[in-house]
Amino acid sequence: PPPTHPGPEFWCSIAYFEMDVQVGEIFKVPSSCPVVVVDGYVDPSGGDRFCLGQLSNVHRTDASERARWDAAGGR
């Protein structure tokens, strides 16, 4: 029989940038979560949710703020 190999621990990694600056840590989605939601809230409920609202940036521009909320709304 062919050898079995475990699947990857994470199937997706999300890095969030404002202009050319990474904000926050890289978010890794576990293989146990087949879907990930990106939203503007601040309280992630688990490995399947990446919340932009919890990320702060003292150098945030108005343009970044508008784009951030568009992304948070799934646009």
MOPAC internal coordinates of N, CA, C and O (Angstrom, degrees):
PM7 1SCF
backbone

  N    0.0000 0     0.00 0     0.00 0    0    0    0
  C    1.4583 1     0.00 0     0.00 0    1    0    0
  C    1.5262 1   110.71 1     0.00 0    2    1    0
  O    1.2310 1   120.03 1   -32.79 1    3    2    1
  N    1.3406 1   117.55 1   147.21 1    3    2    1
  C    1.4734 1   119.76 1   178.66 1    5    3    2
  C    1.5202 1   110.48 1   -68.47 1    6    5    3
  O    1.2310 1   120.80 1   -32.34 1    7    6    5
  N    1.3218 1   116.08 1   147.66 1    7    6    5
  C    1.4736 1   118.60 1   179.11 1    9    7    6
  C    1.5322 1   110.06 1   -66.74 1   10    9    7
  O    1.2310 1   121.05 1   -32.75 1   11   10    9
  N    1.2975 1   115.59 1   147.25 1   11   10    9
  C    1.4617 1   119.55 1   176.66 1   13   11   10
  C    1.5230 1   108.74 1  -100.83 1   14   13   11
  O    1.2310 1   121.40 1   -42.17 1   15   14   13
  N    1.3016 1   114.93 1   137.83 1   15   14   13
  C    1.4611 1   120.92 1   179.29 1   17   15   14
  C    1.5218 1   108.29 1  -118.42 1   18   17   15
  O    1.2310 1   120.41 1   -43.71 1   19   18   17
  N    1.3085 1   116.81 1   136.29 1   19   18   17
  C    1.4684 1   117.53 1   176.66 1   21   19   18
  C    1.5281 1   109.73 1   -66.37 1   22   21   19
  O    1.2310 1   120.86 1   -30.80 1   23   22   21
  N    1.3139 1   115.96 1   149.20 1   23   22   21
  C    1.4614 1   120.47 1   177.56 1   25   23   22
  C    1.5154 1   110.10 1   -71.69 1   26   25   23
  O    1.2310 1   120.75 1    -6.68 1   27   26   25
  N    1.3237 1   116.18 1   173.32 1   27   26   25
  C    1.4676 1   119.37 1   179.33 1   29   27   26
  C    1.5250 1   110.91 1   -67.17 1   30   29   27
  O    1.2310 1   120.82 1   -28.70 1   31   30   29
  N    1.3197 1   116.03 1   151.30 1   31   30   29
  C    1.4627 1   120.94 1   178.52 1   33   31   30
  C    1.5311 1   111.00 1   -68.91 1   34   33   31
  O    1.2310 1   120.73 1   144.99 1   35   34   33
  N    1.3356 1   116.20 1   -35.01 1   35   34   33
  C    1.4646 1   121.84 1  -179.69 1   37   35   34
  C    1.5221 1   108.67 1  -127.46 1   38   37   35
  O    1.2310 1   120.21 1   -39.37 1   39   38   37
  N    1.3150 1   117.21 1   140.63 1   39   38   37
  C    1.4639 1   120.35 1   179.42 1   41   39   38
  C    1.5256 1   112.45 1  -104.97 1   42   41   39
  O    1.2310 1   120.18 1   168.83 1   43   42   41
  N    1.3419 1   117.25 1   -11.17 1   43   42   41
  C    1.4628 1   120.43 1  -176.76 1   45   43   42
  C    1.5288 1   109.45 1  -152.06 1   46   45   43
  O    1.2310 1   120.74 1   -38.17 1   47   46   45
  N    1.3225 1   116.19 1   141.83 1   47   46   45
  C    1.4617 1   121.83 1   173.44 1   49   47   46
  C    1.5222 1   108.00 1  -126.26 1   50   49   47
  O    1.2310 1   120.75 1   -45.31 1   51   50   49
  N    1.3369 1   116.17 1   134.69 1   51   50   49
  C    1.4608 1   121.09 1  -178.60 1   53   51   50
  C    1.5233 1   108.84 1  -119.69 1   54   53   51
  O    1.2310 1   120.92 1   -56.57 1   55   54   53
  N    1.3263 1   115.84 1   123.43 1   55   54   53
  C    1.4606 1   121.71 1   173.50 1   57   55   54
  C    1.5264 1   106.55 1  -111.51 1   58   57   55
  O    1.2310 1   120.09 1   -50.24 1   59   58   57
  N    1.3191 1   117.44 1   129.76 1   59   58   57
  C    1.4612 1   122.53 1  -177.98 1   61   59   58
  C    1.5251 1   109.14 1  -105.85 1   62   61   59
  O    1.2310 1   121.06 1   -52.10 1   63   62   61
  N    1.3311 1   115.57 1   127.90 1   63   62   61
  C    1.4630 1   121.76 1  -179.20 1   65   63   62
  C    1.5197 1   110.32 1  -122.81 1   66   65   63
  O    1.2310 1   120.53 1   -34.48 1   67   66   65
  N    1.3137 1   116.60 1   145.52 1   67   66   65
  C    1.4562 1   123.79 1   167.19 1   69   67   66
  C    1.5138 1   105.43 1  -119.17 1   70   69   67
  O    1.2310 1   121.63 1   -65.99 1   71   70   69
  N    1.3152 1   114.48 1   114.01 1   71   70   69
  C    1.4605 1   122.77 1  -171.21 1   73   71   70
  C    1.5300 1   106.57 1    60.70 1   74   73   71
  O    1.2310 1   119.02 1    59.20 1   75   74   73
  N    1.3162 1   119.47 1  -120.80 1   75   74   73
  C    1.4627 1   119.98 1  -178.59 1   77   75   74
  C    1.5264 1   112.47 1  -108.17 1   78   77   75
  O    1.2310 1   120.09 1  -161.09 1   79   78   77
  N    1.3308 1   117.44 1    18.91 1   79   78   77
  C    1.4631 1   121.88 1  -176.55 1   81   79   78
  C    1.5279 1   110.29 1  -114.92 1   82   81   79
  O    1.2310 1   120.74 1   -56.82 1   83   82   81
  N    1.3243 1   116.19 1   123.18 1   83   82   81
  C    1.4613 1   119.47 1   175.60 1   85   83   82
  C    1.5245 1   109.05 1   -70.55 1   86   85   83
  O    1.2310 1   120.81 1   -46.97 1   87   86   85
  N    1.3264 1   116.05 1   133.03 1   87   86   85
  C    1.4600 1   122.47 1   179.75 1   89   87   86
  C    1.5211 1   107.25 1  -113.62 1   90   89   87
  O    1.2310 1   120.59 1   -58.77 1   91   90   89
  N    1.3098 1   116.47 1   121.23 1   91   90   89
  C    1.4584 1   120.65 1  -179.93 1   93   91   90
  C    1.5189 1   112.52 1    80.99 1   94   93   91
  O    1.2310 1   121.91 1     0.73 1   95   94   93
  N    1.3015 1   113.94 1  -179.27 1   95   94   93
  C    1.4630 1   121.62 1  -179.30 1   97   95   94
  C    1.5286 1   110.01 1   -87.14 1   98   97   95
  O    1.2310 1   120.80 1   -16.59 1   99   98   97
  N    1.3226 1   116.08 1   163.41 1   99   98   97
  C    1.4584 1   120.59 1   173.94 1  101   99   98
  C    1.5232 1   108.15 1   -69.26 1  102  101   99
  O    1.2310 1   120.84 1   -49.10 1  103  102  101
  N    1.3177 1   116.00 1   130.90 1  103  102  101
  C    1.4630 1   122.70 1  -179.59 1  105  103  102
  C    1.5212 1   107.83 1   -95.67 1  106  105  103
  O    1.2310 1   120.52 1   -58.44 1  107  106  105
  N    1.3200 1   116.62 1   121.56 1  107  106  105
  C    1.4604 1   121.68 1  -178.85 1  109  107  106
  C    1.5203 1   109.15 1  -107.28 1  110  109  107
  O    1.2310 1   120.89 1   -52.54 1  111  110  109
  N    1.3301 1   115.89 1   127.46 1  111  110  109
  C    1.4614 1   121.56 1  -178.64 1  113  111  110
  C    1.5268 1   108.59 1   -93.77 1  114  113  111
  O    1.2310 1   120.22 1   -59.24 1  115  114  113
  N    1.3356 1   117.19 1   120.76 1  115  114  113
  C    1.4610 1   119.99 1  -179.25 1  117  115  114
  C    1.5272 1   111.74 1   -65.93 1  118  117  115
  O    1.2310 1   120.80 1   -29.87 1  119  118  117
  N    1.3080 1   116.08 1   150.13 1  119  118  117
  C    1.4574 1   121.28 1   178.46 1  121  119  118
  C    1.5178 1   112.09 1   -60.79 1  122  121  119
  O    1.2310 1   120.05 1   158.27 1  123  122  121
  N    1.3154 1   117.50 1   -21.73 1  123  122  121
  C    1.4660 1   120.92 1   179.12 1  125  123  122
  C    1.5272 1   112.31 1   -73.14 1  126  125  123
  O    1.2310 1   119.91 1   169.78 1  127  126  125
  N    1.3350 1   117.78 1   -10.22 1  127  126  125
  C    1.4742 1   122.50 1   179.36 1  129  127  126
  C    1.5292 1   108.26 1  -111.34 1  130  129  127
  O    1.2310 1   119.56 1   -77.65 1  131  130  129
  N    1.3319 1   118.45 1   102.35 1  131  130  129
  C    1.4697 1   120.04 1  -176.11 1  133  131  130
  C    1.5291 1   114.18 1   -72.63 1  134  133  131
  O    1.2310 1   120.14 1   165.12 1  135  134  133
  N    1.3361 1   117.34 1   -14.88 1  135  134  133
  C    1.4665 1   121.86 1  -178.27 1  137  135  134
  C    1.5240 1   108.44 1  -133.80 1  138  137  135
  O    1.2310 1   120.72 1   -37.46 1  139  138  137
  N    1.3371 1   116.23 1   142.54 1  139  138  137
  C    1.4620 1   120.42 1   175.17 1  141  139  138
  C    1.5293 1   108.38 1  -123.59 1  142  141  139
  O    1.2310 1   120.82 1   -40.11 1  143  142  141
  N    1.3261 1   116.04 1   139.89 1  143  142  141
  C    1.4611 1   122.36 1   179.52 1  145  143  142
  C    1.5252 1   108.24 1  -110.20 1  146  145  143
  O    1.2310 1   120.78 1   -48.41 1  147  146  145
  N    1.3349 1   116.12 1   131.59 1  147  146  145
  C    1.4628 1   121.70 1   173.37 1  149  147  146
  C    1.5232 1   106.18 1  -107.31 1  150  149  147
  O    1.2310 1   120.67 1   -57.06 1  151  150  149
  N    1.3347 1   116.33 1   122.94 1  151  150  149
  C    1.4620 1   119.42 1  -179.00 1  153  151  150
  C    1.5177 1   111.05 1  -142.39 1  154  153  151
  O    1.2310 1   120.51 1    -0.49 1  155  154  153
  N    1.3089 1   116.63 1   179.51 1  155  154  153
  C    1.4597 1   121.99 1  -176.36 1  157  155  154
  C    1.5097 1   114.13 1   -98.42 1  158  157  155
  O    1.2310 1   120.30 1  -169.06 1  159  158  157
  N    1.3087 1   117.03 1    10.94 1  159  158  157
  C    1.4606 1   119.80 1  -177.75 1  161  159  158
  C    1.5217 1   110.96 1   -81.37 1  162  161  159
  O    1.2310 1   120.48 1    -0.52 1  163  162  161
  N    1.3265 1   116.70 1   179.48 1  163  162  161
  C    1.4599 1   120.17 1  -173.88 1  165  163  162
  C    1.5205 1   113.64 1  -119.87 1  166  165  163
  O    1.2310 1   119.64 1   178.65 1  167  166  165
  N    1.3176 1   118.29 1    -1.35 1  167  166  165
  C    1.4590 1   120.38 1  -174.02 1  169  167  166
  C    1.5235 1   110.71 1  -124.17 1  170  169  167
  O    1.2310 1   120.13 1   -92.55 1  171  170  169
  N    1.3243 1   117.35 1    87.45 1  171  170  169
  C    1.4574 1   118.57 1  -179.67 1  173  171  170
  C    1.5256 1   110.91 1   -64.43 1  174  173  171
  O    1.2310 1   121.35 1   -41.61 1  175  174  173
  N    1.3284 1   115.03 1   138.39 1  175  174  173
  C    1.4622 1   118.84 1  -177.34 1  177  175  174
  C    1.5169 1   112.52 1   -95.85 1  178  177  175
  O    1.2310 1   119.94 1   173.80 1  179  178  177
  N    1.3059 1   117.73 1    -6.20 1  179  178  177
  C    1.4538 1   119.90 1  -179.94 1  181  179  178
  C    1.5096 1   110.71 1   169.69 1  182  181  179
  O    1.2310 1   120.83 1    14.24 1  183  182  181
  N    1.3170 1   116.02 1  -165.76 1  183  182  181
  C    1.4535 1   121.35 1  -176.92 1  185  183  182
  C    1.5052 1   114.21 1   -73.39 1  186  185  183
  O    1.2310 1   120.25 1   177.25 1  187  186  185
  N    1.3490 1   117.12 1    -2.75 1  187  186  185
  C    1.4594 1   120.06 1  -177.31 1  189  187  186
  C    1.5279 1   112.81 1  -102.64 1  190  189  187
  O    1.2310 1   120.09 1  -165.45 1  191  190  189
  N    1.3223 1   117.43 1    14.55 1  191  190  189
  C    1.4639 1   120.41 1  -175.67 1  193  191  190
  C    1.5266 1   110.76 1  -141.46 1  194  193  191
  O    1.2310 1   120.81 1   -54.83 1  195  194  193
  N    1.3307 1   116.07 1   125.17 1  195  194  193
  C    1.4611 1   123.02 1   177.80 1  197  195  194
  C    1.5208 1   107.07 1  -112.54 1  198  197  195
  O    1.2310 1   120.40 1   -69.02 1  199  198  197
  N    1.3217 1   116.85 1   110.98 1  199  198  197
  C    1.4686 1   122.60 1  -172.94 1  201  199  198
  C    1.5244 1   111.03 1  -100.84 1  202  201  199
  O    1.2310 1   120.65 1   -67.83 1  203  202  201
  N    1.3232 1   116.36 1   112.17 1  203  202  201
  C    1.4639 1   120.52 1   179.01 1  205  203  202
  C    1.5186 1   112.25 1   -68.74 1  206  205  203
  O    1.2310 1   119.83 1   154.19 1  207  206  205
  N    1.3158 1   117.93 1   -25.81 1  207  206  205
  C    1.4542 1   121.60 1  -177.15 1  209  207  206
  C    1.5116 1   114.03 1   -63.72 1  210  209  207
  O    1.2310 1   120.29 1   158.42 1  211  210  209
  N    1.3227 1   117.05 1   -21.58 1  211  210  209
  C    1.4596 1   119.38 1  -178.81 1  213  211  210
  C    1.5254 1   112.64 1   -87.05 1  214  213  211
  O    1.2310 1   119.98 1   175.60 1  215  214  213
  N    1.3263 1   117.64 1    -4.40 1  215  214  213
  C    1.4619 1   121.29 1  -178.12 1  217  215  214
  C    1.5241 1   110.28 1   -94.60 1  218  217  215
  O    1.2310 1   120.65 1   -55.81 1  219  218  217
  N    1.3184 1   116.36 1   124.19 1  219  218  217
  C    1.4612 1   119.96 1   179.07 1  221  219  218
  C    1.5236 1   109.97 1  -110.29 1  222  221  219
  O    1.2310 1   121.45 1   -28.03 1  223  222  221
  N    1.3231 1   114.84 1   151.97 1  223  222  221
  C    1.4541 1   121.67 1   179.33 1  225  223  222
  C    1.5274 1   107.12 1  -150.82 1  226  225  223
  O    1.2310 1   120.31 1   -69.24 1  227  226  225
  N    1.3234 1   117.02 1   110.76 1  227  226  225
  C    1.4666 1   120.53 1  -177.37 1  229  227  226
  C    1.5259 1   112.08 1   -66.11 1  230  229  227
  O    1.2310 1   120.02 1   162.85 1  231  230  229
  N    1.3294 1   117.57 1   -17.15 1  231  230  229
  C    1.4654 1   121.71 1  -179.11 1  233  231  230
  C    1.5257 1   111.83 1  -102.52 1  234  233  231
  O    1.2310 1   119.46 1  -162.48 1  235  234  233
  N    1.3044 1   118.64 1    17.52 1  235  234  233
  C    1.4652 1   122.82 1  -177.31 1  237  235  234
  C    1.5278 1   110.29 1   -63.47 1  238  237  235
  O    1.2310 1   120.86 1   -46.00 1  239  238  237
  N    1.3286 1   115.97 1   134.00 1  239  238  237
  C    1.4632 1   121.49 1   177.81 1  241  239  238
  C    1.5315 1   109.70 1   -96.56 1  242  241  239
  O    1.2310 1   120.78 1   -13.11 1  243  242  241
  N    1.3311 1   116.12 1   166.89 1  243  242  241
  C    1.4654 1   120.15 1   176.40 1  245  243  242
  C    1.5248 1   110.74 1   -60.77 1  246  245  243
  O    1.2310 1   120.35 1   139.79 1  247  246  245
  N    1.3307 1   116.94 1   -40.21 1  247  246  245
  C    1.4649 1   120.76 1   179.39 1  249  247  246
  C    1.5274 1   110.64 1   -63.10 1  250  249  247
  O    1.2310 1   120.39 1   138.55 1  251  250  249
  N    1.3196 1   116.85 1   -41.45 1  251  250  249
  C    1.4664 1   120.55 1   177.30 1  253  251  250
  C    1.5181 1   110.67 1   -63.79 1  254  253  251
  O    1.2310 1   120.59 1   139.34 1  255  254  253
  N    1.3170 1   116.48 1   -40.66 1  255  254  253
  C    1.4688 1   120.73 1  -179.84 1  257  255  254
  C    1.5274 1   111.00 1   -62.20 1  258  257  255
  O    1.2310 1   120.35 1   135.87 1  259  258  257
  N    1.3288 1   116.93 1   -44.13 1  259  258  257
  C    1.4719 1   120.12 1   179.27 1  261  259  258
  C    1.5237 1   111.13 1   -64.76 1  262  261  259
  O    1.2310 1   120.21 1   134.29 1  263  262  261
  N    1.3190 1   117.20 1   -45.71 1  263  262  261
  C    1.4665 1   120.84 1  -179.91 1  265  263  262
  C    1.5208 1   111.10 1   -64.78 1  266  265  263
  O    1.2310 1   120.78 1   142.89 1  267  266  265
  N    1.2948 1   116.11 1   -37.11 1  267  266  265
  C    1.4615 1   121.70 1   179.63 1  269  267  266
  C    1.5248 1   110.99 1   -61.45 1  270  269  267
  O    1.2310 1   120.32 1   134.79 1  271  270  269
  N    1.3203 1   117.00 1   -45.21 1  271  270  269
  C    1.4652 1   119.80 1  -179.22 1  273  271  270
  C    1.5188 1   111.87 1   -73.10 1  274  273  271
  O    1.2310 1   119.96 1   150.57 1  275  274  273
  N    1.3434 1   117.68 1   -29.43 1  275  274  273
  C    1.4637 1   119.10 1   172.87 1  277  275  274
  C    1.5251 1   110.12 1   -64.56 1  278  277  275
  O    1.2310 1   120.63 1   135.83 1  279  278  277
  N    1.3239 1   116.41 1   -44.17 1  279  278  277
  C    1.4688 1   120.28 1   178.30 1  281  279  278
  C    1.5190 1   110.68 1   -64.41 1  282  281  279
  O    1.2310 1   120.43 1   140.91 1  283  282  281
  N    1.3051 1   116.78 1   -39.09 1  283  282  281
  C    1.4655 1   120.99 1  -178.55 1  285  283  282
  C    1.5198 1   111.44 1   -65.53 1  286  285  283
  O    1.2310 1   120.61 1   152.95 1  287  286  285
  N    1.3274 1   116.45 1   -27.05 1  287  286  285
  C    1.4570 1   120.26 1   179.18 1  289  287  286
  C    1.5181 1   113.11 1   -89.22 1  290  289  287
  O    1.2310 1   120.38 1  -174.61 1  291  290  289
  N    1.3207 1   116.87 1     5.39 1  291  290  289
  C    1.4515 1   120.82 1   178.23 1  293  291  290
  C    1.5199 1   114.45 1    81.14 1  294  293  291
  O    1.2310 1   120.15 1  -161.55 1  295  294  293
  N    1.3227 1   117.31 1    18.45 1  295  294  293
  C    1.4695 1   120.49 1  -179.38 1  297  295  294
  C    1.5063 1   111.65 1   -91.55 1  298  297  295
  O    1.2310 1   120.10 1   180.00 1  299  298  297

